[in-house]
């Protein structure tokens, strides 16, 4: 069990959906694999690429295309809401709550590691914005500490996945286009989910898959 330190903060989610609307959600191979297995939706149907120059430094692996670098994110609707949000009465429900991306599981808290010790803090921009802050009981972030361990492992696998793609681009083995990357994404995650038996040879997945299956995937 991981050792963690957390603030004494009262919080209870009000299901207002504002955090889902305000932020772009970066996703990993693990996240998209869970969505595919549970919903049948392919990664290319639920994810998009967001220009890294516009976004700034999100401290996530950057995907190289012919016109620059991009982050992989969940798609949004025109009104800014996540494609998996659904209004039910006056509540905004996450329709994939049980297998939602790991990034979604921490708000309004952020965390950092110091060696093997985990430190949580309340995200300063959530104060005065998130109506759940200051309400409800003092939260216990034990479950979130477990998710943080999973997230660290998932981020490392995603880094390997992106580095493999970027090397294919550097070697001119693939076209550095959105369509080509999405084919790569669907192919690799389809293999991991057991939905596909093979991928185009240009993706060189035999060099990649051992690194992605070295640990549990969601």
C-alpha positions as CSV (number, residue, x, y, z in Angstrom):
1,X,0.0,0.0,0.0
2,X,1.4,3.4,-0.9
3,X,2.1,6.0,1.7
4,X,0.3,9.2,1.1
5,X,-0.3,12.6,2.7
6,X,-3.5,14.5,2.1
7,X,-5.1,17.8,3.2
8,X,-8.1,18.0,5.5
9,X,-10.7,19.2,3.0
10,X,-14.4,18.7,2.8
11,X,-15.6,17.7,-0.6
12,X,-18.7,16.1,-2.1
13,X,-19.3,16.0,-5.9
14,X,-22.5,17.8,-6.8
15,X,-22.6,16.3,-10.3
16,X,-22.7,19.7,-11.9
17,X,-20.4,18.6,-14.8
18,X,-18.4,21.8,-14.8
19,X,-15.0,20.1,-14.4
20,X,-15.9,17.9,-17.4
21,X,-16.7,21.0,-19.5
22,X,-13.8,23.2,-18.4
23,X,-10.9,20.8,-18.9
24,X,-9.5,18.7,-21.7
25,X,-8.9,15.2,-20.5
26,X,-5.6,13.5,-21.6
27,X,-5.9,9.8,-22.1
28,X,-3.6,6.8,-22.2
29,X,-3.5,3.4,-23.8
30,X,-5.0,2.0,-20.6
31,X,-7.9,4.5,-20.6
32,X,-8.8,3.8,-24.2
33,X,-8.5,0.1,-23.8
34,X,-10.9,0.1,-20.9
35,X,-13.4,2.2,-22.9
36,X,-13.1,-0.2,-25.9
37,X,-13.6,-3.3,-23.7
38,X,-16.5,-1.9,-21.8
39,X,-18.3,0.1,-24.5
40,X,-17.1,-1.3,-27.8
41,X,-16.1,2.2,-28.9
42,X,-12.8,2.3,-30.8
43,X,-10.2,4.8,-29.7
44,X,-10.6,6.9,-32.9
45,X,-14.3,7.3,-32.1
46,X,-13.7,8.8,-28.6
47,X,-10.4,10.6,-28.8
48,X,-8.9,13.5,-30.6
49,X,-5.6,15.3,-31.0
50,X,-5.0,18.7,-29.3
51,X,-2.3,21.0,-30.6
52,X,0.5,21.2,-28.0
53,X,1.5,24.7,-29.0
54,X,-2.0,25.9,-28.1
55,X,-2.2,23.8,-25.0
56,X,1.2,24.6,-23.5
57,X,3.0,22.1,-21.2
58,X,0.6,19.5,-20.0
59,X,3.4,17.2,-18.8
60,X,2.1,14.4,-21.1
61,X,3.8,12.6,-24.0
62,X,3.5,14.6,-27.2
63,X,2.6,12.9,-30.5
64,X,4.5,14.0,-33.5
65,X,2.7,14.8,-36.8
66,X,3.9,16.5,-39.9
67,X,2.7,19.9,-38.7
68,X,3.8,19.7,-35.1
69,X,3.1,18.0,-31.8
70,X,-0.2,17.0,-30.2
71,X,-1.7,15.6,-27.0
72,X,-4.2,12.8,-27.0
73,X,-7.5,13.8,-25.4
74,X,-11.1,12.7,-25.0
75,X,-13.5,14.3,-27.5
76,X,-15.8,17.1,-26.6
77,X,-19.1,18.2,-27.9
78,X,-19.6,21.7,-29.5
79,X,-20.8,23.1,-26.1
80,X,-17.6,21.9,-24.5
81,X,-19.0,19.0,-22.6
82,X,-17.4,15.6,-22.6
83,X,-18.9,13.1,-25.1
84,X,-19.6,10.8,-22.2
85,X,-21.6,13.3,-20.1
86,X,-25.4,13.0,-20.0
87,X,-27.9,15.2,-18.3
88,X,-30.4,13.4,-16.1
89,X,-32.7,15.9,-14.5
90,X,-30.4,18.5,-12.9
91,X,-27.5,16.2,-12.6
92,X,-24.6,15.6,-15.1
93,X,-23.9,11.9,-15.2
94,X,-20.7,10.3,-16.5
95,X,-21.9,7.4,-18.5
96,X,-18.6,5.6,-18.2
97,X,-18.1,6.3,-14.5
98,X,-16.9,2.8,-13.6
99,X,-14.2,2.8,-16.2
100,X,-13.6,6.5,-16.8
101,X,-10.0,7.7,-17.5
102,X,-7.7,7.8,-14.5
103,X,-7.2,11.6,-14.9
104,X,-10.9,12.1,-14.1
105,X,-10.6,10.4,-10.8
106,X,-8.7,13.0,-8.9
107,X,-10.4,16.4,-9.3
108,X,-10.4,18.7,-7.4
109,X,-7.2,17.3,-6.1
110,X,-3.7,17.2,-7.6
111,X,-0.8,15.1,-6.5
112,X,2.9,14.7,-6.9
113,X,5.4,12.0,-5.9
114,X,8.5,12.4,-3.7
115,X,10.3,9.1,-4.3
116,X,7.7,6.5,-3.2
117,X,5.6,8.9,-1.1
118,X,2.5,10.5,-2.5
119,X,1.4,14.1,-1.7
120,X,-2.1,15.3,-2.4
121,X,-3.3,19.0,-2.4
122,X,-6.4,20.8,-3.4
123,X,-6.1,22.3,-6.8
124,X,-6.1,26.1,-6.2
125,X,-8.2,26.9,-9.3
126,X,-10.9,24.6,-8.0
127,X,-11.5,26.9,-5.0
128,X,-14.4,29.1,-5.8
129,X,-15.2,27.2,-9.0
130,X,-16.0,23.7,-7.9
131,X,-19.2,23.8,-5.8
132,X,-18.3,20.6,-4.1
133,X,-15.3,22.0,-2.3
134,X,-16.1,22.8,1.3
135,X,-19.2,20.6,1.4
136,X,-19.7,17.1,2.6
137,X,-17.4,15.1,4.9
138,X,-13.6,15.4,5.1
139,X,-12.5,13.2,2.2
140,X,-10.3,10.2,2.5
141,X,-8.1,9.8,-0.5
142,X,-7.1,6.2,0.0
143,X,-8.7,5.0,-3.2
144,X,-7.2,7.9,-5.1
145,X,-3.8,6.9,-3.8
146,X,-4.3,3.5,-5.5
147,X,-5.4,5.2,-8.7
148,X,-2.2,7.3,-8.6
149,X,-0.1,4.2,-8.6
150,X,-2.1,2.8,-11.6
151,X,-1.8,6.2,-13.3
152,X,2.0,6.3,-12.9
153,X,2.2,2.8,-14.5
154,X,-0.3,3.8,-17.3
155,X,1.6,7.0,-18.1
156,X,4.8,5.0,-18.5
157,X,3.2,2.6,-20.9
158,X,1.7,5.5,-22.8
159,X,5.1,7.2,-23.0
160,X,6.5,3.9,-24.6
161,X,3.5,3.9,-27.0
162,X,4.1,7.5,-28.1
163,X,7.8,7.1,-28.4
164,X,7.3,4.1,-30.7
165,X,5.0,6.2,-32.9
166,X,7.4,9.2,-33.0
167,X,10.3,6.9,-34.0
168,X,8.2,5.5,-36.9
169,X,7.7,9.1,-37.9
170,X,11.4,9.9,-37.6
171,X,12.3,6.9,-39.7
172,X,9.6,7.8,-42.3
173,X,8.0,4.4,-41.8
174,X,4.5,6.0,-41.6
175,X,2.7,9.1,-42.8
176,X,2.7,11.6,-40.0
177,X,-1.0,12.4,-40.4
178,X,-4.0,12.3,-38.0
179,X,-5.5,9.4,-40.0
180,X,-2.4,7.4,-39.8
181,X,-2.0,7.9,-36.1
182,X,-5.6,7.0,-35.4
183,X,-5.1,3.8,-37.4
184,X,-2.1,3.1,-35.3
185,X,-4.0,3.8,-32.1
186,X,-7.0,1.6,-33.1
187,X,-4.7,-1.2,-34.2
188,X,-2.5,-1.4,-31.1
189,X,-5.4,-1.1,-28.7
190,X,-7.5,-3.5,-30.8
191,X,-4.8,-6.1,-30.5
192,X,-4.5,-5.5,-26.7
193,X,-8.3,-6.0,-26.4
194,X,-8.3,-9.1,-28.5
195,X,-10.5,-7.5,-31.1
196,X,-7.8,-7.7,-33.8
197,X,-5.3,-10.4,-34.8
198,X,-2.8,-8.3,-36.7
199,X,-1.8,-4.8,-37.7
200,X,-0.1,-3.4,-40.8
201,X,3.5,-4.2,-40.8
202,X,4.6,-0.5,-41.0
203,X,3.5,-0.1,-37.4
204,X,6.0,-2.7,-36.2
205,X,3.8,-3.7,-33.3
206,X,5.9,-6.8,-32.4
207,X,8.5,-4.4,-31.1
208,X,6.0,-2.5,-29.1
209,X,3.5,-5.0,-27.5
210,X,5.9,-6.6,-25.0
211,X,6.5,-3.2,-23.4
212,X,2.8,-2.6,-23.1
213,X,1.8,-5.9,-21.7
214,X,4.5,-6.1,-19.0
215,X,2.0,-5.0,-16.4
216,X,-1.7,-5.0,-15.7
217,X,-3.8,-2.9,-18.1
218,X,-6.6,-1.2,-16.1
